[in-house]
Amino acid sequence: MIESELEFTDPGDRFLQRVRRAAVTVLGDSPAGRDVAGLCADHRLSRRSIMQDRAVGATVVAIVGAAGQGKSWLAKQVVRGTAAEQAIPSGNRDDESTRRLTWIGPQPPTDLDQRRERFLHCDAASMHALGGPYVLVDTPGATDDDQEIAETARRALALAAVLIMVVRRDQLRSQTVSVLTTLGEGTLVVPVINAVRDADDPELAADADTLVARMRSAAPAGTILAPILIPDFDVQSIDEASAASTALAQLTRLLRPYLDGHLTDDRRRRIRLAAVDARFRESLRTTLSEHLPGLTRAVEQLNAEAQQLPRDVALSLVGGREALRAGIRSKLRLSLLTDTAAIWFPYRTLLGLFNLTHGAWDRVVLSLSGSLPSLITAAWTSARNLNRSGDVERDLRDGLRRRSSAAVVDRLGPPIARFHDQLRELMSAVSDQDDHAVDVEEEADPQVAYLAGIDALQEESQRIFDEEIRRRALSSWLVMLLAMIGTAIFWGFMAAPVLSLYGQYVTASYETFRDGGGPLERFPRPELSMLLTSLLLSLLPTSLFAMLVITWSQRASSVNAAEDHIRRRHDETITRLQREGVLRLRWNNSQLADAEFLLSAGGA
């Protein structure tokens, strides 16, 4: 490789390490691979600059802008009357000093890079008071014609908590301002409009407002303050010292509320890290799109299928409308039966009988659906005192895995073939293609990926299903009241013949004990038809009541509400599991996994 492997010690740099490793695996020493390696190195330096406190607790105030805007002049005014003022270069000389960041303050920054930076000592008491301790950084011009100078200027953007953006009046519409503001996302920005010849120009106010609007659009997470106007004292009868004093007074008034340690808090640092991370991803996407348009399109198609496939498979867990409604009805009936105590005989017995017969067709639908409601069959098995509930659940889980594996092969087969074709074309152009050739055996493996998170999804889905059933099921006190009514109906009709029969039996027993014996004819001999008739007459109204209770427990309004909530919560669960990385495709092909990660990282 063209450069040694970087050491990624910061936890936030692990993403860069993964990008670098994926680039080596997929791109090798191709031009695209070298460009990605360069992006990783630059981005790592930017992150380190933001995370390090090089000014030892002081606020870093950087003066930035294009070449020839008056940055060095403003820096001289901040330290006017000191030795540092004389040492600050004009910024217009093409020598080594104009290519380095100039640190000005009471103590040098940590890890001073002598090649790109220099330090000028200046006591804090001799520097213009801005409202708090600070270190001034004078930067070279961020010009496009000298990349080394531009890169050095951009380093200051990652270092500073305050940016003083200097731009001449005649260059207010320059795109450089927007670019630098974007790079300084998350900082406090003070626009300084230099060389203003006519402060009363009506177009000046409009141009200044447009400048601020552009800067706020380029850095929405930044804080853009009101612009400061500096007159062009070279063409106006204005004293330079007076113009400088006025500008510094305005600068102090703007910065004093902020230079109290607020600019070094974690929130601002997080905003700036998020901004540089977003720029890195965009640069990575642009680089890969330029170098590898065919491979990029192939992986984008593959990634799109990989993102949608887990959701499609997961949604199949709920099943179709009829399957889900059948599962809800079955579970509502089962909840009613479970909450009815066995003491309410024979009402509970009738509920159990009607529960089985009423749900016969529902169970047929469930057995064919292979989805979440079919987990109810395990409950039915348990209700019928069978010991196969564990086997049933394992069969259901294995069935979902088989469906997901088949979907992976069917949906991902074409895009994977296109990916390998594009990757083979890339490797043919790399000098060391033997080290990065496509593994033909891996390519021929039909099971190149599997859907992870199936167990977690099923557990969440079952929990959602059970919670919604409990919410829609009849309350325990209402179930008990209905059981009492049902039992009262049965014994209200059955009590009279039973009491008459037991009354005759008790009387006969008493006479027998009293007389010391007697004929058996004393005891009643009820006819079987009479008992069956009484039982039938008692069971009929009780059965009708039980059927009404079952029908009410699974009424359409409850089923519809449960179905809507189950689907909505299930969809939210799928989204959350995908966002957390639990429910996703896992690649068996390592090269395919690296390529998918590399190109999707740029589009995230």
Summary of the structure (lengths in Angstrom):
residues: 604
radius of gyration: 40.1
end to end distance: 27.0
largest distance: 144.3
contacts: 1913
relative contact order: 0.10
helix: 66%
strand: 8%
